[in-house]
Amino acid sequence: MKVVTYRFRADGAAVPDAAVHMERLPFAEFARIHGGALIDPPAGWAPPPDGYSLWRTARGEVMAVRDEA
């Protein structure tokens, strides 16, 4: 799977940052470890890259995820 974190600009908007490849981590295991759920992009956020969905972890972190299993 691949994960893209978001960084915040000075104006408060969030934009995608670099992708991280997690080749050995299946999506089900990622979801079990981090908890959370898929979400729609919050207002002022750039949409996730093509093929990615937004995920908010149980700790409140938001990242774009893509399952490549």
CNS distance restraints for C-alpha pairs under 8 A (distance, minus, plus):
assign (resid   1 and name CA) (resid  21 and name CA) 6.31 0.50 0.50
assign (resid   1 and name CA) (resid  22 and name CA) 5.27 0.50 0.50
assign (resid   1 and name CA) (resid  23 and name CA) 5.65 0.50 0.50
assign (resid   1 and name CA) (resid  24 and name CA) 7.78 0.50 0.50
assign (resid   1 and name CA) (resid  25 and name CA) 6.54 0.50 0.50
assign (resid   1 and name CA) (resid  26 and name CA) 6.35 0.50 0.50
assign (resid   1 and name CA) (resid  27 and name CA) 6.54 0.50 0.50
assign (resid   1 and name CA) (resid  65 and name CA) 7.26 0.50 0.50
assign (resid   1 and name CA) (resid  66 and name CA) 5.60 0.50 0.50
assign (resid   1 and name CA) (resid  67 and name CA) 4.47 0.50 0.50
assign (resid   1 and name CA) (resid  68 and name CA) 4.89 0.50 0.50
assign (resid   1 and name CA) (resid  69 and name CA) 6.83 0.50 0.50
assign (resid   2 and name CA) (resid  19 and name CA) 6.55 0.50 0.50
assign (resid   2 and name CA) (resid  20 and name CA) 5.68 0.50 0.50
assign (resid   2 and name CA) (resid  21 and name CA) 4.61 0.50 0.50
assign (resid   2 and name CA) (resid  22 and name CA) 5.68 0.50 0.50
assign (resid   2 and name CA) (resid  23 and name CA) 7.51 0.50 0.50
assign (resid   2 and name CA) (resid  65 and name CA) 5.80 0.50 0.50
assign (resid   2 and name CA) (resid  66 and name CA) 5.23 0.50 0.50
assign (resid   2 and name CA) (resid  67 and name CA) 6.63 0.50 0.50
assign (resid   2 and name CA) (resid  68 and name CA) 7.41 0.50 0.50
assign (resid   3 and name CA) (resid  19 and name CA) 5.61 0.50 0.50
assign (resid   3 and name CA) (resid  20 and name CA) 5.18 0.50 0.50
assign (resid   3 and name CA) (resid  21 and name CA) 6.52 0.50 0.50
assign (resid   3 and name CA) (resid  22 and name CA) 7.42 0.50 0.50
assign (resid   3 and name CA) (resid  63 and name CA) 6.69 0.50 0.50
assign (resid   3 and name CA) (resid  64 and name CA) 5.65 0.50 0.50
assign (resid   3 and name CA) (resid  65 and name CA) 4.58 0.50 0.50
assign (resid   3 and name CA) (resid  66 and name CA) 6.52 0.50 0.50
assign (resid   4 and name CA) (resid  16 and name CA) 6.40 0.50 0.50
assign (resid   4 and name CA) (resid  17 and name CA) 6.12 0.50 0.50
assign (resid   4 and name CA) (resid  18 and name CA) 5.87 0.50 0.50
assign (resid   4 and name CA) (resid  19 and name CA) 4.38 0.50 0.50
assign (resid   4 and name CA) (resid  20 and name CA) 6.15 0.50 0.50
assign (resid   4 and name CA) (resid  63 and name CA) 5.72 0.50 0.50
assign (resid   4 and name CA) (resid  64 and name CA) 4.91 0.50 0.50
assign (resid   4 and name CA) (resid  65 and name CA) 6.39 0.50 0.50
assign (resid   5 and name CA) (resid  16 and name CA) 6.06 0.50 0.50
assign (resid   5 and name CA) (resid  17 and name CA) 5.44 0.50 0.50
assign (resid   5 and name CA) (resid  18 and name CA) 6.75 0.50 0.50
assign (resid   5 and name CA) (resid  19 and name CA) 7.05 0.50 0.50
assign (resid   5 and name CA) (resid  62 and name CA) 7.21 0.50 0.50
assign (resid   5 and name CA) (resid  63 and name CA) 4.72 0.50 0.50
assign (resid   5 and name CA) (resid  64 and name CA) 6.36 0.50 0.50
assign (resid   6 and name CA) (resid  14 and name CA) 5.94 0.50 0.50
assign (resid   6 and name CA) (resid  15 and name CA) 5.39 0.50 0.50
assign (resid   6 and name CA) (resid  16 and name CA) 4.46 0.50 0.50
assign (resid   6 and name CA) (resid  17 and name CA) 5.21 0.50 0.50
assign (resid   6 and name CA) (resid  62 and name CA) 7.14 0.50 0.50
assign (resid   6 and name CA) (resid  63 and name CA) 6.11 0.50 0.50
assign (resid   6 and name CA) (resid  64 and name CA) 7.83 0.50 0.50
assign (resid   7 and name CA) (resid  14 and name CA) 5.47 0.50 0.50
assign (resid   7 and name CA) (resid  15 and name CA) 5.61 0.50 0.50
assign (resid   7 and name CA) (resid  16 and name CA) 6.41 0.50 0.50
assign (resid   7 and name CA) (resid  17 and name CA) 6.08 0.50 0.50
assign (resid   8 and name CA) (resid  12 and name CA) 5.86 0.50 0.50
assign (resid   8 and name CA) (resid  13 and name CA) 5.68 0.50 0.50
assign (resid   8 and name CA) (resid  14 and name CA) 4.37 0.50 0.50
assign (resid   8 and name CA) (resid  15 and name CA) 6.45 0.50 0.50
assign (resid   9 and name CA) (resid  13 and name CA) 5.48 0.50 0.50
assign (resid   9 and name CA) (resid  14 and name CA) 6.12 0.50 0.50
assign (resid   9 and name CA) (resid  15 and name CA) 7.44 0.50 0.50
assign (resid  12 and name CA) (resid  44 and name CA) 7.71 0.50 0.50
assign (resid  13 and name CA) (resid  44 and name CA) 5.18 0.50 0.50
assign (resid  13 and name CA) (resid  45 and name CA) 5.33 0.50 0.50
assign (resid  13 and name CA) (resid  46 and name CA) 7.51 0.50 0.50
assign (resid  14 and name CA) (resid  44 and name CA) 7.03 0.50 0.50
assign (resid  14 and name CA) (resid  45 and name CA) 4.79 0.50 0.50
assign (resid  14 and name CA) (resid  46 and name CA) 6.20 0.50 0.50
assign (resid  15 and name CA) (resid  45 and name CA) 6.36 0.50 0.50
assign (resid  15 and name CA) (resid  46 and name CA) 5.25 0.50 0.50
assign (resid  15 and name CA) (resid  47 and name CA) 7.97 0.50 0.50
assign (resid  16 and name CA) (resid  46 and name CA) 7.12 0.50 0.50
assign (resid  16 and name CA) (resid  48 and name CA) 6.83 0.50 0.50
assign (resid  16 and name CA) (resid  49 and name CA) 7.56 0.50 0.50
assign (resid  16 and name CA) (resid  64 and name CA) 7.96 0.50 0.50
assign (resid  25 and name CA) (resid  29 and name CA) 6.40 0.50 0.50
assign (resid  25 and name CA) (resid  30 and name CA) 6.51 0.50 0.50
assign (resid  26 and name CA) (resid  30 and name CA) 6.38 0.50 0.50
assign (resid  26 and name CA) (resid  67 and name CA) 7.27 0.50 0.50
assign (resid  26 and name CA) (resid  69 and name CA) 6.68 0.50 0.50
assign (resid  27 and name CA) (resid  31 and name CA) 6.13 0.50 0.50
assign (resid  27 and name CA) (resid  67 and name CA) 5.79 0.50 0.50
assign (resid  27 and name CA) (resid  69 and name CA) 7.88 0.50 0.50
assign (resid  28 and name CA) (resid  32 and name CA) 6.19 0.50 0.50
assign (resid  29 and name CA) (resid  33 and name CA) 6.13 0.50 0.50
assign (resid  30 and name CA) (resid  34 and name CA) 6.07 0.50 0.50
assign (resid  30 and name CA) (resid  35 and name CA) 7.90 0.50 0.50
assign (resid  31 and name CA) (resid  35 and name CA) 5.12 0.50 0.50
assign (resid  31 and name CA) (resid  36 and name CA) 6.98 0.50 0.50
assign (resid  34 and name CA) (resid  57 and name CA) 5.55 0.50 0.50
assign (resid  34 and name CA) (resid  58 and name CA) 6.25 0.50 0.50
assign (resid  34 and name CA) (resid  59 and name CA) 7.85 0.50 0.50
assign (resid  35 and name CA) (resid  57 and name CA) 5.42 0.50 0.50
assign (resid  35 and name CA) (resid  58 and name CA) 4.93 0.50 0.50
assign (resid  36 and name CA) (resid  55 and name CA) 6.96 0.50 0.50
assign (resid  36 and name CA) (resid  56 and name CA) 5.44 0.50 0.50
assign (resid  36 and name CA) (resid  57 and name CA) 4.15 0.50 0.50
assign (resid  36 and name CA) (resid  58 and name CA) 4.48 0.50 0.50
assign (resid  36 and name CA) (resid  59 and name CA) 7.97 0.50 0.50
assign (resid  37 and name CA) (resid  55 and name CA) 5.58 0.50 0.50
assign (resid  37 and name CA) (resid  56 and name CA) 5.68 0.50 0.50
assign (resid  37 and name CA) (resid  57 and name CA) 6.69 0.50 0.50
assign (resid  38 and name CA) (resid  53 and name CA) 6.88 0.50 0.50
assign (resid  38 and name CA) (resid  54 and name CA) 5.61 0.50 0.50
assign (resid  38 and name CA) (resid  55 and name CA) 4.39 0.50 0.50
assign (resid  38 and name CA) (resid  56 and name CA) 6.34 0.50 0.50
assign (resid  39 and name CA) (resid  53 and name CA) 7.79 0.50 0.50
assign (resid  39 and name CA) (resid  54 and name CA) 5.53 0.50 0.50
assign (resid  39 and name CA) (resid  55 and name CA) 5.79 0.50 0.50
assign (resid  39 and name CA) (resid  56 and name CA) 6.60 0.50 0.50
assign (resid  40 and name CA) (resid  54 and name CA) 6.62 0.50 0.50
assign (resid  41 and name CA) (resid  45 and name CA) 6.17 0.50 0.50
assign (resid  41 and name CA) (resid  46 and name CA) 7.48 0.50 0.50
assign (resid  41 and name CA) (resid  47 and name CA) 6.18 0.50 0.50
assign (resid  41 and name CA) (resid  48 and name CA) 7.78 0.50 0.50
assign (resid  41 and name CA) (resid  54 and name CA) 6.82 0.50 0.50
assign (resid  48 and name CA) (resid  52 and name CA) 5.80 0.50 0.50
assign (resid  48 and name CA) (resid  53 and name CA) 6.36 0.50 0.50
assign (resid  48 and name CA) (resid  54 and name CA) 6.61 0.50 0.50
assign (resid  48 and name CA) (resid  64 and name CA) 5.93 0.50 0.50
assign (resid  49 and name CA) (resid  64 and name CA) 7.68 0.50 0.50
assign (resid  51 and name CA) (resid  66 and name CA) 6.47 0.50 0.50
assign (resid  52 and name CA) (resid  64 and name CA) 5.65 0.50 0.50
assign (resid  52 and name CA) (resid  65 and name CA) 5.23 0.50 0.50
assign (resid  52 and name CA) (resid  66 and name CA) 4.76 0.50 0.50
assign (resid  53 and name CA) (resid  64 and name CA) 5.29 0.50 0.50
assign (resid  53 and name CA) (resid  65 and name CA) 5.42 0.50 0.50
assign (resid  53 and name CA) (resid  66 and name CA) 6.53 0.50 0.50
assign (resid  54 and name CA) (resid  62 and name CA) 6.76 0.50 0.50
assign (resid  54 and name CA) (resid  63 and name CA) 5.69 0.50 0.50
assign (resid  54 and name CA) (resid  64 and name CA) 4.40 0.50 0.50
assign (resid  54 and name CA) (resid  65 and name CA) 6.27 0.50 0.50
assign (resid  55 and name CA) (resid  62 and name CA) 5.57 0.50 0.50
assign (resid  55 and name CA) (resid  63 and name CA) 5.44 0.50 0.50
assign (resid  55 and name CA) (resid  64 and name CA) 5.99 0.50 0.50
assign (resid  55 and name CA) (resid  65 and name CA) 6.68 0.50 0.50
assign (resid  56 and name CA) (resid  60 and name CA) 5.69 0.50 0.50
assign (resid  56 and name CA) (resid  61 and name CA) 5.48 0.50 0.50
assign (resid  56 and name CA) (resid  62 and name CA) 4.38 0.50 0.50
assign (resid  56 and name CA) (resid  63 and name CA) 6.62 0.50 0.50
assign (resid  57 and name CA) (resid  61 and name CA) 5.26 0.50 0.50
assign (resid  57 and name CA) (resid  62 and name CA) 6.39 0.50 0.50
